[in-house]
Amino acid sequence: MSDDDGDRDYCLIDATRPPRAEGPPYAECVLCRRPTEYPESCKGITMCPVCEWQEAQRTACSG
């Protein structure tokens, strides 16, 4: 493994995230409907920080 690979998270399937919003309006979380950190114009699945953390816990590598 090279030094460049040190920061890579191998457990994530798709590590792409939408850009954070500069301010309101914020997109709703698809699970709990709370405001997220992403702009309302963001397409796709958006989750609030709590639901993102819980989803990461559910899908984490056991290893």
Secondary structure, 3 states (H helix, E strand, C coil): CCHHHHHCCCCCCCCCCCCCCCCCCEEECCCCCCEEEEECCCCCCCCCHHHHHHHHHHHCCCC
